[in-house]
Amino acid sequence: MCGIFGYVGKKEAKPLLIEGLENLEYRGYDSAGIAISTNKGIKIVKRAGKVEELKKALKEENIDGSVGIAHTRWATHGLPSELNAHPHTDVLKSVTLVHNGIIENYLELKNEFNLKTQTESDTEIIAGLIAIMPEKNNLEKLKSVVKLLKGSYALAIIFSNEPECIYLAKKESPLMVGKSEDDIFISSDANAFKKYCSDFYILKNNEFAKIKYNNIEFFNKNKKINKKTNKFLNTFAFENKNKYLMQDEIAQTPDALKETAIFFENFKDIKNYFKNIDKIYLVACGTAYHSCLFGKKYLEFLNVPIFTEIASEFKYSKHLFTKNTLCIFVSQSGETADTIACVKKCKCKTLAITNVPNSSITFACKKTILMKAGWERAVASTKAYSCQLLIFYLLKCLLKDEKPKIKTLIRQSKQYLNSLNLTQLAKKVATFEKVMFIGRQDDYITAKEGALKLKEISYINCTACPSGELKHGTLALVDENTLIILISTKNNLISKNLLTKEEIEARGGKCLILGNFENADIKLPKLSADLMPILSILPLQVLACEVCILKGYNPDKPRNLSKSVTVE
Ligand code: F6R
């Protein structure tokens, strides 16, 4: 949530900052702004709305300079207005900063230090506090202020008395520094500067940096420190050929599955970690939680109790951890605050399954399995979900000493995606205001994920219900304005599902079947039951994307959401 970008070098900062923000826009797109050190002082330009709005505004602005910071916002405190957009300053404009995170005690600090503010943001008080600190040295001022802050922050700051430098501070929210021969980049996500740098540094909690031309100094609370650089992993060149990222990312699924399966070879030692475990908790949010529901099914053969929990609930519940309890945390971004907060309470074995190397969850957990889905930037998770299911399947095969059968899956998913044409169906779905997804067993989990996908990008009211449970209450919602999408991939359940369809139609509801048998409205190919969930979600992702576009929305940037949810 919120993306920070910064540049120190010899080039013009403006286009680089804009490019950085465009790369980070998946983290929030309520407003955007930049601050550049020019020879006439620090100039700030901000706009409400997407980076595109800022870009338009900057065409008319002459702000030349080679040191700058930038921000794209997902609003937490205050409306997504130009006033509340970052960068923020103190009253005298001696401190200009961008912030990702939340300052929980900002009102207390504002009152305690009698700070005058102009915006509704929690960030502005950080600039105000730094400005009034008595220390002479900017780094010391910053260190004193962060001691007062409760919450999370990644901060990039320019001081008007040191306009050639950018200072950084980090706690909980991610912050990386990339270095090439002549340029230094700062970002919430290293992918945003990957094009320019092969090496990068990752700031840890309570670390600081002072950056000026060709020079990076790192500090902890007490002293200057040396830090090791990280290299980007070799990544597969995923194809982009559609108008929207979500369309590309769905189409990239077969390659993402293949890359993930190959890369899994590096994690085979994890088998030892499963020895003697007494129970498993699978914890995540949203789509990643749905993959945990499948994870439980894949790991059930272990004959130990397995619990699946939504991270924001797990945090507040009681659990019986022993040294042999294993908690598995699934997170595409590796930065989801709710999930990471859970890791901290687990005094037991912890394993992260994530798509992002060096993300916060990889540092928090004792072990990690990395997927290789490639950068996922559309807010609705698609290819990463498929890879999460694949990891659970591969884990099952590894633990059972079975040979995974994924060649067919990869071939079938490619052929299937190429042959899918859901445009007519999407037109029909787009006319409904209520859509219900139903299924039994695995198909119910797919129904949950299908409903989430459609609702989050098309704003249609979607729910999911186990087919057999309909008649115990939810059937009351069914009328001629309700569309039901029934998922049916299990041979032994087809007749029961057809009966459910009749019950729905008898109440005036419309029912479409997604299934792997002749009369299904959306036909799935035949595939083993183990792998079917990886395939059966594909048409629901494509359908959601098509409905969204037909309704005139941008699937990559659904309203009110952000890809990386770094606040609890
Ligand atoms: C929905 C979606 C979200 C995420 C959730 C967790 O399409 O993408 O529900 O799955 O916010 O995110 P990660 O996996 O990054 O922890």
Residues whose N, C-alpha, C, O or C-beta is under 5 A from the ligand:
A	BS01	F6R	C285 G286 T287 A288 V330 S331 Q332 S333 G334 T336 V379 A380 S381 K563 V565
